[in-house]
């Protein structure tokens, strides 16, 4: 059962990343990124958002996407980017919600990395991405994978992007 959820998450990430190729420009713009976030080494940024229902593969949504650009310089390189996704949703006893963030990361001179990090209420989903470069780009989309039982919607989420200085 756990592998099926992982397969669905991988499929969702592939679909979200390929939408720009198959959808019209106006339609694809809403899926690609709500916001472009620029981080310098030592900075962090937090975004609060709501998700109204579980991800539906037929409608390709809902998902909350971000494009994160990490900018360092020759003296201060980008180190590790920590992405933490938490929810304040309070399921009733015996209920739970599976949620995740999926996407990809690339650092200048590095190899691309696929991101697929999942969690179940009340635990956070956290991923550390090693950039160690003067430039890195990360695309992530947060989504609800599955709800079992009674979880009040819309669910409140918080995502934190924290970029450390390279050692």
Sine and cosine of phi, psi and omega as CSV:
sin_phi,cos_phi,sin_psi,cos_psi,sin_omega,cos_omega
0.00,0.00,-0.62,0.79,-0.02,-1.00
-0.92,0.39,-0.59,0.81,0.01,-1.00
-0.93,0.37,-0.52,0.85,0.02,-1.00
-0.91,0.42,-0.65,0.76,0.05,-1.00
-0.89,0.45,-0.62,0.79,0.02,-1.00
-0.92,0.39,-0.65,0.76,0.03,-1.00
-0.89,0.45,-0.65,0.76,0.03,-1.00
-0.90,0.44,-0.67,0.75,0.02,-1.00
-0.89,0.45,-0.66,0.75,0.02,-1.00
-0.91,0.42,-0.67,0.74,0.03,-1.00
-0.89,0.45,-0.67,0.74,0.02,-1.00
-0.88,0.48,-0.68,0.74,0.01,-1.00
-0.90,0.44,-0.68,0.74,0.02,-1.00
-0.89,0.45,-0.66,0.75,0.00,-1.00
-0.91,0.40,-0.72,0.70,-0.01,-1.00
-0.88,0.47,-0.63,0.78,-0.03,-1.00
-0.97,0.26,-0.39,0.92,-0.05,-1.00
-0.99,-0.16,-0.01,1.00,-0.05,-1.00
-0.87,0.50,-0.59,0.81,-0.03,-1.00
-0.88,0.48,-0.43,0.90,-0.02,-1.00
-0.99,0.14,-0.45,0.89,-0.11,-0.99
-0.93,-0.37,-0.26,0.96,-0.03,-1.00
-0.97,-0.24,0.35,-0.94,0.10,-1.00
-0.91,0.42,0.38,-0.93,-0.09,-1.00
-0.86,0.51,-0.69,0.72,-0.03,-1.00
-0.92,0.39,-0.65,0.76,0.00,-1.00
-0.94,0.35,-0.66,0.75,-0.06,-1.00
-0.94,0.35,-0.46,0.89,-0.06,-1.00
-0.85,0.52,-0.61,0.79,0.00,-1.00
-0.94,0.34,-0.43,0.90,0.00,-1.00
-1.00,0.07,-0.49,0.87,-0.15,-0.99
-0.94,0.35,-0.79,0.61,0.03,-1.00
-0.24,-0.97,0.77,-0.64,0.12,-0.99
-0.94,0.33,-0.52,0.85,-0.14,-0.99
-0.42,-0.91,0.58,-0.81,0.13,-0.99
-0.98,-0.18,0.84,-0.54,-0.03,-1.00
-0.95,-0.32,0.79,-0.62,0.04,-1.00
-0.95,-0.30,0.79,-0.61,0.01,-1.00
-0.84,-0.54,0.64,-0.77,0.17,-0.99
-0.96,-0.29,0.39,-0.92,0.01,-1.00
-0.82,0.58,0.73,-0.68,-0.02,-1.00
1.00,-0.08,-0.12,0.99,-0.02,-1.00
-1.00,-0.10,0.38,-0.93,0.19,-0.98
-0.60,-0.80,0.46,-0.89,0.02,-1.00
-0.66,-0.75,0.56,-0.83,-0.02,-1.00
-0.84,-0.54,0.65,-0.76,0.07,-1.00
-0.77,-0.64,0.73,-0.68,0.11,-0.99
-0.97,-0.24,0.63,-0.78,-0.02,-1.00
-0.40,-0.92,0.22,-0.97,0.02,-1.00
-0.90,-0.44,0.59,-0.81,0.16,-0.99
-0.85,-0.52,0.79,-0.61,-0.17,-0.99
-1.00,-0.03,-0.32,0.95,-0.01,-1.00
-0.28,-0.96,0.27,-0.96,0.04,-1.00
-0.90,0.43,0.41,-0.91,0.01,-1.00
-0.89,0.45,0.72,-0.70,0.02,-1.00
-0.89,-0.46,0.88,-0.47,-0.07,-1.00
-0.91,0.42,-0.47,0.88,0.00,-1.00
-0.95,0.32,-0.61,0.79,-0.01,-1.00
-0.99,-0.13,-0.08,1.00,-0.02,-1.00
0.82,0.57,0.71,0.71,0.03,-1.00
-0.03,-1.00,0.05,-1.00,-0.06,1.00
-1.00,0.10,0.52,-0.86,0.09,-1.00
-0.54,-0.84,0.52,-0.85,0.02,-1.00
-0.94,-0.33,0.97,-0.26,-0.07,-1.00
-0.99,-0.15,0.50,-0.87,0.09,-1.00
-0.67,-0.75,0.52,-0.86,0.14,-0.99
-0.91,-0.41,0.87,-0.50,-0.05,-1.00
-0.93,-0.36,0.82,-0.57,0.04,-1.00
-0.93,-0.36,0.85,-0.53,-0.02,-1.00
-0.97,-0.23,0.87,-0.49,-0.08,-1.00
-0.87,-0.49,0.88,-0.47,0.11,-0.99
-0.91,-0.40,-0.26,-0.97,0.12,-0.99
-0.59,-0.81,-0.11,-0.99,-0.07,-1.00
-0.90,0.43,-0.47,0.88,-0.02,-1.00
-1.00,-0.02,-0.56,0.83,-0.05,-1.00
-0.82,-0.57,0.99,-0.10,-0.02,-1.00
-1.00,0.05,0.41,-0.91,0.08,-1.00
-0.94,0.33,0.73,-0.68,0.01,-1.00
-0.99,-0.17,-0.92,-0.40,-0.02,-1.00
-0.98,-0.17,0.72,-0.69,0.09,-1.00
-0.98,-0.18,0.86,-0.51,0.04,-1.00
-0.97,-0.25,0.82,-0.57,0.04,-1.00
-0.92,-0.39,0.84,-0.55,-0.01,-1.00
-0.83,-0.56,0.83,-0.56,0.03,-1.00
-0.91,-0.41,0.83,-0.56,0.02,-1.00
-0.77,-0.63,0.35,-0.93,0.06,-1.00
-0.76,-0.65,0.52,-0.86,0.08,-1.00
-0.97,-0.24,0.20,0.98,0.03,-1.00
-0.88,0.47,0.67,-0.74,-0.03,-1.00
-0.90,-0.43,1.00,-0.04,0.03,-1.00
-0.92,0.38,0.45,-0.89,0.09,-1.00
-0.95,0.32,0.21,-0.98,-0.04,-1.00
-0.84,0.55,0.77,-0.64,0.01,-1.00
1.00,0.08,-0.08,1.00,0.02,-1.00
-0.98,-0.21,0.35,-0.94,0.07,-1.00
-0.40,-0.92,0.24,-0.97,0.04,-1.00
-0.74,-0.68,0.80,-0.60,0.12,-0.99
-1.00,-0.06,0.76,-0.65,0.02,-1.00
-0.65,-0.76,0.28,-0.96,-0.06,-1.00
-0.34,-0.94,0.12,-0.99,0.25,-0.97
-0.74,-0.67,0.64,-0.77,-0.05,-1.00
-0.76,-0.65,0.38,-0.92,0.03,-1.00
0.32,-0.95,-0.49,-0.87,0.00,-1.00
-0.50,-0.87,0.31,-0.95,0.03,-1.00
-0.66,-0.75,0.54,-0.84,0.07,-1.00
-0.56,-0.83,0.77,-0.64,0.08,-1.00
-0.93,-0.36,0.61,-0.79,-0.01,-1.00
-0.81,0.58,0.83,-0.55,-0.01,-1.00
0.99,0.11,0.01,1.00,-0.02,-1.00
-0.96,-0.28,-0.21,-0.98,0.05,-1.00
-0.94,-0.33,0.56,-0.83,0.03,-1.00
-0.89,0.46,0.55,-0.84,0.00,-1.00
-0.79,-0.62,0.77,-0.64,0.06,-1.00
-0.99,0.12,0.68,-0.73,-0.01,-1.00
-0.92,-0.38,0.81,-0.58,0.08,-1.00
-0.50,-0.86,1.00,-0.08,-0.05,-1.00
-0.85,-0.53,0.81,-0.58,-0.07,-1.00
-0.83,-0.56,0.36,-0.93,0.06,-1.00
-0.45,-0.89,0.21,-0.98,0.07,-1.00
-0.83,-0.56,0.61,-0.79,0.01,-1.00
-0.82,0.58,0.66,-0.75,0.10,1.00
-0.99,-0.14,0.21,0.98,-0.10,-1.00
-0.99,0.14,0.48,-0.88,0.02,-1.00
-1.00,0.10,0.41,-0.91,0.16,-0.99
-0.98,-0.20,0.81,-0.58,-0.05,-1.00
-0.68,-0.73,0.66,-0.75,0.00,-1.00
-0.67,-0.74,0.71,-0.71,0.07,-1.00
-0.94,-0.35,0.83,-0.56,-0.03,-1.00
-0.91,-0.40,0.82,-0.57,0.01,-1.00
-1.00,0.03,0.88,-0.48,0.00,-1.00
-0.99,-0.16,-0.82,0.58,-0.02,-1.00
0.70,0.72,0.84,0.55,-0.07,-1.00
-0.42,-0.91,0.17,-0.98,0.07,-1.00
-0.99,0.12,-0.26,0.97,-0.03,-1.00
-0.55,-0.84,0.69,-0.72,0.09,-1.00
-0.54,-0.84,0.51,-0.86,0.03,-1.00
-0.76,-0.65,0.70,-0.71,-0.05,-1.00
-0.72,-0.70,0.71,-0.70,0.09,-1.00
-0.86,-0.51,0.83,-0.56,0.06,-1.00
-0.71,-0.71,0.51,-0.86,0.08,-1.00
-0.74,-0.67,0.78,-0.62,0.01,-1.00
-0.99,-0.11,0.63,-0.77,-0.04,-1.00
-0.42,-0.91,0.33,-0.94,0.12,-0.99
-1.00,-0.06,0.83,-0.56,0.01,-1.00
-0.99,0.14,-0.73,0.69,-0.12,-0.99
-0.35,-0.94,0.54,-0.84,0.10,-0.99
-0.81,-0.58,0.78,-0.62,0.08,-1.00
-0.89,-0.46,0.85,-0.52,0.00,-1.00
1.00,-0.01,-0.55,-0.84,-0.10,-1.00
-0.95,-0.32,0.96,-0.29,0.09,-1.00
-0.83,-0.56,0.85,-0.53,-0.03,-1.00
-0.91,0.42,0.73,-0.68,0.04,-1.00
-0.88,-0.47,0.51,-0.86,0.09,1.00
-0.96,0.29,0.51,-0.86,0.00,-1.00
-1.00,-0.03,0.73,-0.69,0.03,-1.00
-1.00,0.07,0.74,-0.67,0.02,-1.00
-0.80,-0.60,0.38,-0.93,0.12,-0.99
-0.69,-0.72,0.75,-0.66,0.06,-1.00
-0.85,-0.53,0.71,-0.70,-0.03,-1.00
-0.86,-0.50,0.77,-0.63,0.08,-1.00
-0.94,-0.35,0.87,-0.49,-0.05,-1.00
-0.79,-0.61,0.88,-0.47,-0.04,-1.00
-0.96,-0.29,0.86,-0.52,0.01,-1.00
-1.00,-0.04,0.33,-0.94,0.09,-1.00
-0.98,0.19,0.67,-0.75,0.00,-1.00
-0.91,0.42,0.61,-0.79,0.01,-1.00
-0.99,0.14,0.00,0.00,0.00,0.00
